[in-house]
Amino acid sequence: MDMIKEFLPTLIAVLVFVVIWFVIRRILSTISDKINNSEVYKEDTLRVLEEIRDELKQLNQKDPSK
């Protein structure tokens, strides 16, 4: 029983450290996912805008008034 009382503060400190570590990892993972999702969204938006530009160019070439 005395041995458990001696190691109790160390065990609690390690447990708190582990909990803090997992919370920080979770937060950083969430931030990383948001950054990656914004990059994917940016690429998709750029691709759509390029398609629209190409279609407008084709329509301009077919327009007889020009």
N, CA, C and O atoms as CSV, one atom per row, in Angstrom:
chain,resi,resn,atom,element,x,y,z
A,1,MET,N,N,0.818,-1.192,0.000
A,1,MET,CA,C,0.000,0.000,0.000
A,1,MET,C,C,0.867,1.264,0.000
A,1,MET,O,O,0.564,2.246,-0.677
A,2,ASP,N,N,1.966,1.209,0.788
A,2,ASP,CA,C,2.860,2.362,0.818
A,2,ASP,C,C,3.527,2.575,-0.534
A,2,ASP,O,O,3.779,3.709,-0.941
A,3,MET,N,N,3.810,1.479,-1.224
A,3,MET,CA,C,4.454,1.576,-2.535
A,3,MET,C,C,3.517,2.263,-3.535
A,3,MET,O,O,3.962,3.056,-4.365
A,4,ILE,N,N,2.231,1.956,-3.453
A,4,ILE,CA,C,1.253,2.593,-4.348
A,4,ILE,C,C,1.177,4.077,-4.048
A,4,ILE,O,O,1.090,4.881,-4.977
A,5,LYS,N,N,1.205,4.461,-2.799
A,5,LYS,CA,C,1.148,5.877,-2.427
A,5,LYS,C,C,2.375,6.626,-2.910
A,5,LYS,O,O,2.293,7.816,-3.216
A,6,GLU,N,N,3.511,5.947,-2.984
A,6,GLU,CA,C,4.735,6.589,-3.460
A,6,GLU,C,C,4.667,6.868,-4.966
A,6,GLU,O,O,5.125,7.910,-5.435
A,7,PHE,N,N,4.095,5.933,-5.708
A,7,PHE,CA,C,4.046,6.082,-7.162
A,7,PHE,C,C,2.799,6.811,-7.656
A,7,PHE,O,O,2.712,7.131,-8.841
A,8,LEU,N,N,1.848,7.078,-6.793
A,8,LEU,CA,C,0.596,7.709,-7.205
A,8,LEU,C,C,0.811,9.083,-7.856
A,8,LEU,O,O,0.232,9.328,-8.915
A,9,PRO,N,N,1.610,9.989,-7.284
A,9,PRO,CA,C,1.818,11.277,-7.964
A,9,PRO,C,C,2.469,11.133,-9.343
A,9,PRO,O,O,2.133,11.869,-10.270
A,10,THR,N,N,3.383,10.201,-9.473
A,10,THR,CA,C,4.030,9.970,-10.764
A,10,THR,C,C,3.031,9.418,-11.770
A,10,THR,O,O,3.010,9.848,-12.923
A,11,LEU,N,N,2.212,8.479,-11.348
A,11,LEU,CA,C,1.203,7.912,-12.252
A,11,LEU,C,C,0.195,8.970,-12.688
A,11,LEU,O,O,-0.199,9.016,-13.853
A,12,ILE,N,N,-0.217,9.809,-11.761
A,12,ILE,CA,C,-1.167,10.869,-12.114
A,12,ILE,C,C,-0.525,11.851,-13.085
A,12,ILE,O,O,-1.168,12.285,-14.041
A,13,ALA,N,N,0.727,12.204,-12.855
A,13,ALA,CA,C,1.418,13.122,-13.763
A,13,ALA,C,C,1.544,12.524,-15.161
A,13,ALA,O,O,1.329,13.216,-16.155
A,14,VAL,N,N,1.886,11.264,-15.237
A,14,VAL,CA,C,1.998,10.591,-16.541
A,14,VAL,C,C,0.633,10.534,-17.217
A,14,VAL,O,O,0.531,10.770,-18.421
A,15,LEU,N,N,-0.399,10.228,-16.471
A,15,LEU,CA,C,-1.746,10.165,-17.027
A,15,LEU,C,C,-2.183,11.528,-17.556
A,15,LEU,O,O,-2.747,11.618,-18.647
A,16,VAL,N,N,-1.930,12.578,-16.798
A,16,VAL,CA,C,-2.276,13.931,-17.250
A,16,VAL,C,C,-1.491,14.279,-18.512
A,16,VAL,O,O,-2.046,14.853,-19.449
A,17,PHE,N,N,-0.214,13.938,-18.539
A,17,PHE,CA,C,0.611,14.203,-19.720
A,17,PHE,C,C,0.055,13.475,-20.948
A,17,PHE,O,O,-0.011,14.051,-22.034
A,18,VAL,N,N,-0.338,12.228,-20.779
A,18,VAL,CA,C,-0.884,11.445,-21.897
A,18,VAL,C,C,-2.192,12.055,-22.395
A,18,VAL,O,O,-2.421,12.143,-23.602
A,19,VAL,N,N,-3.040,12.472,-21.476
A,19,VAL,CA,C,-4.318,13.088,-21.869
A,19,VAL,C,C,-4.065,14.385,-22.628
A,19,VAL,O,O,-4.677,14.630,-23.667
A,20,ILE,N,N,-3.166,15.213,-22.110
A,20,ILE,CA,C,-2.844,16.472,-22.792
A,20,ILE,C,C,-2.259,16.187,-24.175
A,20,ILE,O,O,-2.590,16.874,-25.141
A,21,TRP,N,N,-1.395,15.185,-24.272
A,21,TRP,CA,C,-0.798,14.823,-25.558
A,21,TRP,C,C,-1.875,14.428,-26.575
A,21,TRP,O,O,-1.827,14.868,-27.724
A,22,PHE,N,N,-2.841,13.607,-26.165
A,22,PHE,CA,C,-3.891,13.189,-27.092
A,22,PHE,C,C,-4.781,14.354,-27.488
A,22,PHE,O,O,-5.217,14.429,-28.636
A,23,VAL,N,N,-5.058,15.261,-26.564
A,23,VAL,CA,C,-5.886,16.425,-26.891
A,23,VAL,C,C,-5.161,17.308,-27.905
A,23,VAL,O,O,-5.764,17.759,-28.879
A,24,ILE,N,N,-3.874,17.555,-27.681
A,24,ILE,CA,C,-3.101,18.379,-28.616
A,24,ILE,C,C,-3.020,17.706,-29.988
A,24,ILE,O,O,-3.153,18.377,-31.011
A,25,ARG,N,N,-2.804,16.397,-30.019
A,25,ARG,CA,C,-2.763,15.683,-31.300
A,25,ARG,C,C,-4.090,15.783,-32.028
A,25,ARG,O,O,-4.128,15.959,-33.245
A,26,ARG,N,N,-5.177,15.669,-31.282
A,26,ARG,CA,C,-6.512,15.750,-31.888
A,26,ARG,C,C,-6.758,17.135,-32.488
A,26,ARG,O,O,-7.287,17.256,-33.593
A,27,ILE,N,N,-6.371,18.177,-31.749
A,27,ILE,CA,C,-6.545,19.541,-32.244
A,27,ILE,C,C,-5.709,19.762,-33.491
A,27,ILE,O,O,-6.202,20.306,-34.479
A,28,LEU,N,N,-4.450,19.348,-33.458
A,28,LEU,CA,C,-3.584,19.534,-34.628
A,28,LEU,C,C,-4.066,18.718,-35.821
A,28,LEU,O,O,-3.954,19.161,-36.964
A,29,SER,N,N,-4.593,17.547,-35.564
A,29,SER,CA,C,-5.133,16.727,-36.649
A,29,SER,C,C,-6.342,17.409,-37.292
A,29,SER,O,O,-6.491,17.400,-38.514
A,30,THR,N,N,-7.192,17.992,-36.470
A,30,THR,CA,C,-8.359,18.697,-36.990
A,30,THR,C,C,-7.944,19.895,-37.831
A,30,THR,O,O,-8.501,20.133,-38.902
A,31,ILE,N,N,-6.968,20.645,-37.345
A,31,ILE,CA,C,-6.478,21.802,-38.103
A,31,ILE,C,C,-5.868,21.349,-39.426
A,31,ILE,O,O,-6.099,21.968,-40.465
A,32,SER,N,N,-5.099,20.282,-39.386
A,32,SER,CA,C,-4.491,19.761,-40.607
A,32,SER,C,C,-5.557,19.323,-41.610
A,32,SER,O,O,-5.433,19.589,-42.805
A,33,ASP,N,N,-6.596,18.658,-41.130
A,33,ASP,CA,C,-7.676,18.234,-42.018
A,33,ASP,C,C,-8.367,19.435,-42.652
A,33,ASP,O,O,-8.696,19.408,-43.838
A,34,LYS,N,N,-8.589,20.482,-41.874
A,34,LYS,CA,C,-9.235,21.675,-42.427
A,34,LYS,C,C,-8.360,22.324,-43.493
A,34,LYS,O,O,-8.869,22.785,-44.514
A,35,ILE,N,N,-7.055,22.364,-43.265
A,35,ILE,CA,C,-6.145,22.936,-44.257
A,35,ILE,C,C,-6.161,22.091,-45.527
A,35,ILE,O,O,-6.220,22.628,-46.633
A,36,ASN,N,N,-6.110,20.784,-45.370
A,36,ASN,CA,C,-6.122,19.897,-46.540
A,36,ASN,C,C,-7.436,20.007,-47.293
A,36,ASN,O,O,-7.439,19.992,-48.524
A,37,ASN,N,N,-8.551,20.116,-46.582
A,37,ASN,CA,C,-9.844,20.251,-47.239
A,37,ASN,C,C,-9.937,21.569,-47.992
A,37,ASN,O,O,-10.524,21.624,-49.073
A,38,SER,N,N,-9.367,22.629,-47.435
A,38,SER,CA,C,-9.418,23.909,-48.134
A,38,SER,C,C,-8.574,23.852,-49.404
A,38,SER,O,O,-8.929,24.462,-50.412
A,39,GLU,N,N,-7.460,23.122,-49.361
A,39,GLU,CA,C,-6.641,22.971,-50.564
A,39,GLU,C,C,-7.402,22.192,-51.639
A,39,GLU,O,O,-7.358,22.547,-52.817
A,40,VAL,N,N,-8.086,21.151,-51.237
A,40,VAL,CA,C,-8.879,20.362,-52.193
A,40,VAL,C,C,-9.993,21.227,-52.772
A,40,VAL,O,O,-10.246,21.192,-53.976
A,41,TYR,N,N,-10.661,22.004,-51.915
A,41,TYR,CA,C,-11.729,22.889,-52.386
A,41,TYR,C,C,-11.180,23.909,-53.370
A,41,TYR,O,O,-11.805,24.200,-54.390
A,42,LYS,N,N,-10.016,24.446,-53.061
A,42,LYS,CA,C,-9.389,25.434,-53.938
A,42,LYS,C,C,-9.072,24.811,-55.301
A,42,LYS,O,O,-9.321,25.427,-56.337
A,43,GLU,N,N,-8.528,23.603,-55.301
A,43,GLU,CA,C,-8.211,22.924,-56.559
A,43,GLU,C,C,-9.475,22.627,-57.359
A,43,GLU,O,O,-9.496,22.810,-58.576
A,44,ASP,N,N,-10.526,22.172,-56.683
A,44,ASP,CA,C,-11.782,21.891,-57.380
A,44,ASP,C,C,-12.379,23.155,-57.982
A,44,ASP,O,O,-12.855,23.146,-59.117
A,45,THR,N,N,-12.352,24.235,-57.223
A,45,THR,CA,C,-12.885,25.501,-57.714
A,45,THR,C,C,-12.100,25.980,-58.927
A,45,THR,O,O,-12.683,26.442,-59.907
A,46,LEU,N,N,-10.791,25.869,-58.858
A,46,LEU,CA,C,-9.951,26.272,-59.982
A,46,LEU,C,C,-10.252,25.435,-61.220
A,46,LEU,O,O,-10.308,25.962,-62.331
A,47,ARG,N,N,-10.443,24.144,-61.031
A,47,ARG,CA,C,-10.750,23.258,-62.150
A,47,ARG,C,C,-12.085,23.644,-62.796
A,47,ARG,O,O,-12.201,23.671,-64.021
A,48,VAL,N,N,-13.077,23.936,-61.979
A,48,VAL,CA,C,-14.384,24.326,-62.513
A,48,VAL,C,C,-14.277,25.651,-63.257
A,48,VAL,O,O,-14.855,25.810,-64.332
A,49,LEU,N,N,-13.550,26.591,-62.695
A,49,LEU,CA,C,-13.384,27.884,-63.365
A,49,LEU,C,C,-12.649,27.731,-64.698
A,49,LEU,O,O,-12.974,28.418,-65.667
A,50,GLU,N,N,-11.682,26.853,-64.750
A,50,GLU,CA,C,-10.980,26.609,-66.015
A,50,GLU,C,C,-11.916,25.990,-67.047
A,50,GLU,O,O,-11.845,26.325,-68.230
A,51,GLU,N,N,-12.783,25.099,-66.612
A,51,GLU,CA,C,-13.756,24.502,-67.536
A,51,GLU,C,C,-14.712,25.567,-68.064
A,51,GLU,O,O,-15.025,25.593,-69.254
A,52,ILE,N,N,-15.170,26.436,-67.182
A,52,ILE,CA,C,-16.074,27.516,-67.609
A,52,ILE,C,C,-15.367,28.424,-68.602
A,52,ILE,O,O,-15.957,28.824,-69.606
A,53,ARG,N,N,-14.108,28.754,-68.334
A,53,ARG,CA,C,-13.330,29.606,-69.244
A,53,ARG,C,C,-13.217,28.955,-70.621
A,53,ARG,O,O,-13.393,29.610,-71.648
A,54,ASP,N,N,-12.922,27.659,-70.623
A,54,ASP,CA,C,-12.794,26.947,-71.896
A,54,ASP,C,C,-14.115,26.939,-72.667
A,54,ASP,O,O,-14.133,27.121,-73.884
A,55,GLU,N,N,-15.202,26.731,-71.957
A,55,GLU,CA,C,-16.508,26.737,-72.626
A,55,GLU,C,C,-16.838,28.121,-73.178
A,55,GLU,O,O,-17.385,28.242,-74.274
A,56,LEU,N,N,-16.506,29.154,-72.424
A,56,LEU,CA,C,-16.756,30.517,-72.917
A,56,LEU,C,C,-15.900,30.822,-74.133
A,56,LEU,O,O,-16.361,31.500,-75.052
A,57,LYS,N,N,-14.685,30.347,-74.160
A,57,LYS,CA,C,-13.830,30.542,-75.332
A,57,LYS,C,C,-14.445,29.866,-76.555
A,57,LYS,O,O,-14.462,30.433,-77.647
A,58,GLN,N,N,-14.947,28.653,-76.360
A,58,GLN,CA,C,-15.572,27.935,-77.475
A,58,GLN,C,C,-16.810,28.672,-77.963
A,58,GLN,O,O,-17.041,28.788,-79.167
A,59,LEU,N,N,-17.596,29.165,-77.030
A,59,LEU,CA,C,-18.795,29.905,-77.434
A,59,LEU,C,C,-18.434,31.200,-78.158
A,59,LEU,O,O,-19.123,31.595,-79.098
A,60,ASN,N,N,-17.395,31.840,-77.740
A,60,ASN,CA,C,-16.956,33.065,-78.401
A,60,ASN,C,C,-16.476,32.794,-79.810
A,60,ASN,O,O,-16.691,33.611,-80.706
A,61,GLN,N,N,-15.832,31.667,-80.019
A,61,GLN,CA,C,-15.359,31.315,-81.354
A,61,GLN,C,C,-16.515,30.980,-82.276
A,61,GLN,O,O,-16.438,31.228,-83.479
A,62,LYS,N,N,-17.576,30.425,-81.736
A,62,LYS,CA,C,-18.742,30.046,-82.553
A,62,LYS,C,C,-19.665,31.228,-82.802
A,62,LYS,O,O,-20.514,31.171,-83.692
A,63,ASP,N,N,-19.515,32.293,-82.033
A,63,ASP,CA,C,-20.401,33.456,-82.160
A,63,ASP,C,C,-20.160,34.165,-83.502
A,63,ASP,O,O,-19.059,34.664,-83.737
A,64,PRO,N,N,-21.154,34.217,-84.373
A,64,PRO,CA,C,-20.949,34.809,-85.708
A,64,PRO,C,C,-20.862,36.330,-85.700
A,64,PRO,O,O,-20.388,36.911,-86.676
A,65,SER,N,N,-21.289,36.980,-84.661
A,65,SER,CA,C,-21.271,38.436,-84.639
A,65,SER,C,C,-19.856,38.998,-84.449
A,65,SER,O,O,-19.642,40.200,-84.612
A,66,LYS,N,N,-18.916,38.159,-84.116
A,66,LYS,CA,C,-17.545,38.647,-83.900
A,66,LYS,C,C,-16.729,38.485,-85.120
A,66,LYS,O,O,-15.551,38.840,-85.126
